[in-house]
Amino acid sequence: MDLTGARWRKSSKSGNNGGACVEVADNLPGVVGVRDSKDPQGPALVFGPAAWRTFVTQLPDRT
C-alpha cells in the first residue's frame, strides 16, 4: 500500500512516554495507516475507515 502523502500524527493523549507511541494517518481516501513512532520508515498497518472507527470506539477512556 502506498502511503505517500500520509500526514502522521500522535494522539494528544500520548504524553511523554519515552517515544512508545503509535502514529495514525487518516487523511488518505479509504485507508487509515498506523505505524510505530520510533520506526517511521518501518512497516505500517492499514485499516479501512470503518474497521478503524470500530477499534477506536472499543478503547477504554483514559482521561
C-alpha positions in Angstrom: 0.0 0.0 0.0 1.4 3.4 -1.0 1.1 5.8 1.9 2.8 8.7 0.2 1.2 11.9 1.3 0.1 10.5 4.6 0.1 13.1 7.4 1.1 11.2 10.5 0.1 12.4 14.0 0.3 11.1 17.5 -2.6 11.2 19.9 -2.9 14.2 22.1 -3.1 11.7 25.0 0.2 10.2 24.2 2.0 12.4 26.7 5.7 11.9 27.4 6.2 8.1 27.5 9.6 7.8 26.1 8.5 7.6 22.5 6.4 4.5 22.8 3.6 5.8 20.7 1.7 4.9 17.6 1.1 7.4 14.8 -2.1 7.5 12.7 -2.6 8.9 9.2 -6.3 9.3 8.4 -6.0 11.8 5.6 -5.9 9.3 2.7 -9.0 8.2 0.9 -10.3 4.8 2.0 -7.5 3.9 4.4 -6.1 4.6 7.9 -2.4 4.0 8.4 -0.9 3.1 11.8 2.8 2.9 12.5 5.4 2.8 15.3 6.6 6.4 16.1 10.0 5.0 16.9 10.4 3.5 13.4 8.7 5.9 10.9 10.4 4.2 8.0 9.3 0.7 9.1 6.1 -1.1 8.2 2.7 0.4 8.7 -0.6 -1.4 9.3 -3.5 -0.3 7.0 -7.2 -0.4 8.0 -10.4 0.6 6.4 -12.1 3.6 8.0 -15.0 1.6 9.4 -12.7 -1.0 11.0 -10.6 1.8 12.5 -13.7 3.5 13.9 -14.8 0.2 15.4 -11.4 -0.3 17.0 -11.2 3.2 18.4 -14.7 3.1 19.9 -13.7 -0.1 21.8 -10.7 1.5 23.6 -11.2 2.4 27.3 -11.4 6.1 28.1 -8.0 7.1 29.5 -8.8 10.6 30.7 
